[in-house]
Amino acid sequence: VNNYRLIFTTPKFGFLVQLKLVNNNQLIPLPSLRFALSNLWEVLYCALSLQNPGLSSDDILSLPLVELVKKLKEDTLSPDVVLYTYMEKALTVTKEVNCVRHFIPECEPFLQQLKNQKEKGLLYGVPVSIKDHIAYKGHLTTCGFSHFLDVEEEDSVLVKVLKKQGANPFVFTNVPQSLFNYDCSNVVFGQTVNPFDHKRTPGGSSGGEGALIAGGGSILGFGSDLGGSIHLPSSFCGLCGLKPTTGRLSSTPLRIGYYDTDGYFLLPPCMRRAVHKTRKLLQEAGHTVCIFAATVYCTTYLHVKYLSSLDFVRTLMTIAVWAQVYQKKFIEHWKKDKLDVVLCPVLGPAFFLGYPSKILAAVSNTMLYNGLNFPAGVVPVTTVTEADEEELAQHRGIYGDYWDRILKQVCMNSGEVLQKCLWINNI
């Protein structure tokens, strides 16, 4: 493979593609760009297959994405083998349906670079396909036009994010000319057909993606959608497709409320430190962070569940009424402070076996958001430190009662137990 060099020239009309035999300087003309690249990559795959005799294409191609990522991260499956397997399958598929614009030679050296990184991203080692117009440094973005021959000077944001998460873009897919069509044909790379029926279209404008993925030549592809360009190929080719909301990830700084206690049950020092550590990082990132004081817990609401077992209480009110009243007041404070999100602690670190039943009151920090019916999530922040342990020794809680004493007892000597911060988003 190393004895050949691909030579591109761009005369007035179309492409002239040649293979140069390095040893004797002989030029071998080839009829088209796609033919040249497909044959070159087929030779490359054959050479790599000889180096990896254990290739089991069917086993790899049958793996769902989640399982494939798991095996790659666990090193029970080689990313090289996965790349070469999908490369071979993509070559087979495109010979039948003409869905590949061309392969990306940089995918192989990028893979070697990827294997040397310490951190493995969300899509570590996964070969992914990208639509013709998605910029990849050093390659064309034609949109199906013969006069769009300038190469990109840098990767698009999408490609940068994919690479950062460990994905490996290995192939460009075909599109209709100008992208404004839900067929998939252009004068440069020709007609792409549906893998299930070659008399039918795969849809567009992400039709090359639809055909390649439906044919099994890619496990995950990226396109674009202005009026159905992902939906239609998904429908025509029997795939799952997602068009996300435009501007979903805003770059505008957020206004974030925070607190380290709900006013009812004081959590241990390590959990409150996690909140303040996160608060500082958010401020450094340019967000506005302010104290949110609307969370002083309504103890009456907490105990309505038990009081309502009494007949006279049940006739006066229900839990739902109390929840609605409390939710209304909470939202009023939220809107008054113009918050986007709230940062607060969650119960932790992990208790010893048998203790949760002895300290039910400690769930006030999480039960609050069940009562409010707000979405909530938890993220890891840090681990328990010696300083946290020393401060815990002086911990009294808010009331200094039985529950506060039990919390102190169960949190001692937590060591390397993770602390968490609870993010609450009012959707």
ROKOLVEX-760249 format. One line per field, with one value per residue (C-alpha): x, y negated, z negated; residue in one letter; residue number from 0. Coordinates in pm, whole numbers, plus 50000, padded with zeros to 5 digits. Layout:
xx <- X,...;
yy <- Y,...;
zz <- Z,...;
torvex <- a,...;
torlum <- NUM,...;
END
This chain:
xx <- 50000,50284,50412,50119,50044,49713,49747,49459,49434,49135,49108,48834,48576,48551,48826,49141,49257,49580,49768,50143,50362,50643,50915,50913,50732,50458,50121,49812,49501,49174,48826,48679,48748,48516,48666,49017,48940,48728,48995,49270,49080,48993,49365,49434,49165,49301,49648,49515,49303,49616,49758,49437,49342,49097,48852,48493,48292,47945,47998,48118,47855,47576,47672,47436,47608,47592,47746,48009,48119,48130,48356,48584,48620,48685,48951,48776,48745,49018,48926,49148,48943,48618,48739,48859,48538,48317,48553,48510,48133,48106,48299,48062,47754,47867,47945,47577,47407,47670,47634,47998,48151,48495,48680,48882,49247,49314,49087,49369,49637,49368,49279,49640,49642,49315,49454,49735,49500,49438,49071,48820,48533,48166,48216,48567,48679,48343,48373,48113,48000,47944,47743,47922,47891,48029,48374,48675,49016,49191,48880,48615,48262,48096,47722,47706,47853,48152,48287,48312,48669,48830,48942,48848,49114,48978,48734,48375,48251,48068,48382,48581,48323,48310,48687,48697,48450,48660,48449,48641,48487,48595,48375,48182,47837,47656,47395,47162,47298,47259,47102,46759,46605,46488,46629,47006,47177,47430,47647,47972,47905,47591,47273,47247,46980,46787,46964,46632,46518,46758,46468,46385,46550,46700,46560,46752,46927,47110,47042,47396,47385,47052,47169,47503,47360,47066,47312,47517,47822,47804,47667,47620,47594,47564,47366,47161,46792,46628,46296,46313,46668,46715,46352,46296,46604,46520,46167,46269,46548,46384,46615,46597,46676,46682,46665,46754,46626,46822,47005,46939,47284,47298,47625,47451,47563,47310,47166,47208,47063,47230,47200,47386,47099,46722,46678,46534,46813,47177,47385,47747,48034,48159,47828,47809,48170,48082,47816,48057,48328,48083,47955,48308,48368,48042,48133,48475,48299,48112,47774,47585,47546,47327,47190,46843,46656,46314,46390,46326,46137,45766,45756,45378,45385,45634,45400,45068,45106,45088,44838,44599,44548,44326,43967,43919,44241,44147,43821,43999,44281,44474,44841,44780,44644,44946,45181,45014,45032,45396,45485,45316,45516,45841,45791,45714,46054,46223,46076,46147,46517,46507,46683,46766,46882,46942,47250,47209,47337,47200,47212,47546,47804,47690,47545,47635,47394,47081,47106,46872,46566,46690,46723,46431,46425,46753,46575,46420,46676,46558,46193,46146,46170,45934,45683,45746,45732,46055,46308,46631,46965,47283,47646,47968,48190,48466,48555,48556,48873,49044,48936,48574,48617,48762,48475,48223,48352,48206,47882,47566,47305,47018,46835,47099,46837,46842,46846,47132,47334,47267,47375,47705,47759,47687,47905,48220,48519,48364,48708,48697,48318,48199,48022,47754,47583,47218,47118,46758,46620,46275,46136;
yy <- 50000,49761,49791,49593,49223,49068,48767,48520,48259,48041,47955,47731,48008,48269,48465,48630,48893,49088,49343,49292,49597,49454,49704,49638,49303,49448,49270,49489,49289,49385,49299,49134,49008,49259,49552,49447,49405,49718,49933,49778,49841,50192,50265,50103,50308,50633,50548,50464,50779,50987,50816,50894,51255,51268,51033,51151,50906,51044,51044,50683,50553,50709,50523,50240,49905,49916,50263,50172,49870,50081,50342,50075,49900,50229,50316,50645,50526,50354,50016,50109,50420,50224,49956,50206,50407,50107,49991,50323,50320,49960,50055,50344,50130,49839,50073,50166,49835,49563,49395,49311,48993,49097,49240,49025,49139,48951,49190,49444,49211,49046,49387,49447,49106,49191,49512,49319,49085,49150,49052,49242,49031,49123,49266,49402,49593,49579,49525,49268,49142,48775,48599,48445,48083,48135,47976,48199,48033,48103,48230,48096,47999,48011,48005,48197,47913,47972,47620,47650,47781,47583,47788,47698,47532,47665,47917,47814,47783,48113,48298,48140,48256,48606,48638,48506,48777,49046,49097,49152,49001,49243,49169,48893,48976,48859,48582,48431,48128,47814,48030,47890,48218,48532,48756,48825,48752,48503,48461,48526,48847,48978,49140,49312,49581,49743,50056,50241,50166,50021,49875,49647,49344,49348,48999,48679,48469,48698,48984,49117,49151,49331,49576,49648,49703,49910,50123,50183,49981,49737,49772,49399,49115,48738,48527,48209,48126,47811,47961,48335,48419,48659,48761,48867,49091,49246,49319,49439,49663,49787,49613,49415,49048,48742,48377,48186,47841,47555,47349,47608,47553,47182,46998,46728,46722,46874,46728,46997,47008,47216,47320,47564,47642,47663,47517,47839,48096,47989,48223,48310,48069,48269,48233,47860,47818,47989,47724,47436,47593,47620,47267,47130,47317,47185,46828,46869,46992,46662,46757,46544,46732,46607,46745,46898,46869,47005,47356,47327,47648,47653,47898,47896,48024,48293,48437,48392,48745,48878,48626,48703,49048,48874,48847,48479,48381,48586,48394,48057,48103,48344,48384,48258,47926,47871,47961,47714,47432,47497,47533,47202,47019,47184,47089,46731,46706,46877,46628,46333,46428,46493,46828,47079,47353,47428,47591,47767,48064,48415,48665,48841,48981,49344,49474,49800,50089,50066,49693,49544,49670,49491,49149,49097,48723,48684,48727,48381,48244,48475,48523,48149,48176,48472,48258,47971,48207,48054,48250,48312,48476,48570,48534,48641,48355,48464,48708,48687,48527,48533,48172,48280,48547,48295,48054,48335,48400,48059,48113,48052,48008,47760,47907,48128,48399,48776,48756,48507,48730,49037,48849,48755,49113,49267,49018,49060,49228,49203,49197,49193,49201,48969,48646,48524,48201,48192,47987,47878,47741,47587,47710;
zz <- 50000,49921,50279,50415,50401,50500,50731,50778,51051,51131,51500,51630,51628,51354,51186,51314,51069,51097,50890,50887,50849,50639,50732,51108,51111,51335,51347,51374,51474,51309,51435,51126,50779,50618,50807,50708,50342,50317,50477,50269,49947,50055,50100,49763,49590,49737,49607,49262,49254,49301,48993,48798,48884,48594,48764,48712,48917,48845,48468,48470,48713,48505,48187,48080,48030,47649,47635,47895,47691,47376,47535,47681,47347,47168,47429,47503,47862,48061,48216,48512,48580,48550,48793,49053,49022,49088,49362,49541,49495,49617,49931,49994,49939,50156,50447,50443,50364,50431,50091,50008,50143,50026,49731,49493,49487,49163,48973,48934,48785,48573,48434,48330,48162,47991,47843,47675,47490,47121,47116,47328,47454,47481,47832,47790,48098,48278,48656,48764,49103,49186,49454,49755,49639,49286,49281,49217,49239,49569,49749,49985,49890,50231,50158,50486,50697,50926,50872,50493,50495,50215,49917,49561,49346,49017,48875,48820,48462,48501,48611,48327,48073,48223,48209,47853,47752,47920,48234,48557,48874,49148,49447,49625,49764,50074,50102,50363,50545,50328,50050,50144,50252,50080,50349,50344,50674,50812,51121,50935,50743,50910,50782,50444,50425,50144,50008,49979,50334,50589,50783,50494,50338,49988,49933,49878,49828,49584,49825,49834,49457,49470,49735,49568,49220,49347,49543,49227,49335,49045,48695,48636,48887,48879,49122,49118,49147,49284,49387,49332,49443,49152,49105,49465,49510,49173,49291,49638,49505,49185,48939,48617,48679,48457,48555,48238,48147,48301,48040,47773,47626,47553,47506,47303,46937,46698,46380,46118,45769,45499,45136,44911,44673,44708,44359,44224,44232,44242,44455,44364,44446,44744,44930,44864,44976,45304,45365,45301,45514,45803,45740,45772,46099,46242,46149,46311,46626,46648,46502,46250,45921,45635,45308,45341,45011,45107,44988,44615,44578,44504,44215,44220,44577,44479,44221,44401,44533,44179,44044,44328,44181,43925,44045,43959,44140,44445,44475,44461,44706,44925,44999,45351,45221,44999,45283,45518,45265,45186,45554,45634,45366,45473,45838,45739,45568,45865,46113,45886,45884,46263,46229,46502,46271,45902,45751,45418,45216,45220,44934,44896,44871,44879,44551,44380,44427,44213,44142,44407,44216,43902,44065,44302,44234,44422,44756,44722,44968,45244,45147,45185,45563,45576,45392,45634,45935,46072,46279,46089,46158,45972,46083,45904,45787,45548,45268,44890,44751,44412,44364,44417,44150,43904,43964,43929,43577,43480,43674,43470,43741,43716,43416,43258,43224,43270,43651,43658,43426,43640,43955,43791,43681,44022,44213,44005,44175,44521,44683,45062,45091,45369,45291,45524,45619,45712,46015,46039,46363,46376,46709;
torvex <- v,n,n,y,r,l,i,f,t,t,p,k,f,g,f,l,v,q,l,k,l,v,n,n,n,q,l,i,p,l,p,s,l,r,f,a,l,s,n,l,w,e,v,l,y,c,a,l,s,l,q,n,p,g,l,s,s,d,d,i,l,s,l,p,l,v,e,l,v,k,k,l,k,e,d,t,l,s,p,d,v,v,l,y,t,y,m,e,k,a,l,t,v,t,k,e,v,n,c,v,r,h,f,i,p,e,c,e,p,f,l,q,q,l,k,n,q,k,e,k,g,l,l,y,g,v,p,v,s,i,k,d,h,i,a,y,k,g,h,l,t,t,c,g,f,s,h,f,l,d,v,e,e,e,d,s,v,l,v,k,v,l,k,k,q,g,a,n,p,f,v,f,t,n,v,p,q,s,l,f,n,y,d,c,s,n,v,v,f,g,q,t,v,n,p,f,d,h,k,r,t,p,g,g,s,s,g,g,e,g,a,l,i,a,g,g,g,s,i,l,g,f,g,s,d,l,g,g,s,i,h,l,p,s,s,f,c,g,l,c,g,l,k,p,t,t,g,r,l,s,s,t,p,l,r,i,g,y,y,d,t,d,g,y,f,l,l,p,p,c,m,r,r,a,v,h,k,t,r,k,l,l,q,e,a,g,h,t,v,c,i,f,a,a,t,v,y,c,t,t,y,l,h,v,k,y,l,s,s,l,d,f,v,r,t,l,m,t,i,a,v,w,a,q,v,y,q,k,k,f,i,e,h,w,k,k,d,k,l,d,v,v,l,c,p,v,l,g,p,a,f,f,l,g,y,p,s,k,i,l,a,a,v,s,n,t,m,l,y,n,g,l,n,f,p,a,g,v,v,p,v,t,t,v,t,e,a,d,e,e,e,l,a,q,h,r,g,i,y,g,d,y,w,d,r,i,l,k,q,v,c,m,n,s,g,e,v,l,q,k,c,l,w,i,n,n,i;
torlum <- 0,1,2,3,4,5,6,7,8,9,10,11,12,13,14,15,16,17,18,19,20,21,22,23,24,25,26,27,28,29,30,31,32,33,34,35,36,37,38,39,40,41,42,43,44,45,46,47,48,49,50,51,52,53,54,55,56,57,58,59,60,61,62,63,64,65,66,67,68,69,70,71,72,73,74,75,76,77,78,79,80,81,82,83,84,85,86,87,88,89,90,91,92,93,94,95,96,97,98,99,100,101,102,103,104,105,106,107,108,109,110,111,112,113,114,115,116,117,118,119,120,121,122,123,124,125,126,127,128,129,130,131,132,133,134,135,136,137,138,139,140,141,142,143,144,145,146,147,148,149,150,151,152,153,154,155,156,157,158,159,160,161,162,163,164,165,166,167,168,169,170,171,172,173,174,175,176,177,178,179,180,181,182,183,184,185,186,187,188,189,190,191,192,193,194,195,196,197,198,199,200,201,202,203,204,205,206,207,208,209,210,211,212,213,214,215,216,217,218,219,220,221,222,223,224,225,226,227,228,229,230,231,232,233,234,235,236,237,238,239,240,241,242,243,244,245,246,247,248,249,250,251,252,253,254,255,256,257,258,259,260,261,262,263,264,265,266,267,268,269,270,271,272,273,274,275,276,277,278,279,280,281,282,283,284,285,286,287,288,289,290,291,292,293,294,295,296,297,298,299,300,301,302,303,304,305,306,307,308,309,310,311,312,313,314,315,316,317,318,319,320,321,322,323,324,325,326,327,328,329,330,331,332,333,334,335,336,337,338,339,340,341,342,343,344,345,346,347,348,349,350,351,352,353,354,355,356,357,358,359,360,361,362,363,364,365,366,367,368,369,370,371,372,373,374,375,376,377,378,379,380,381,382,383,384,385,386,387,388,389,390,391,392,393,394,395,396,397,398,399,400,401,402,403,404,405,406,407,408,409,410,411,412,413,414,415,416,417,418,419,420,421,422,423,424,425,426;
END
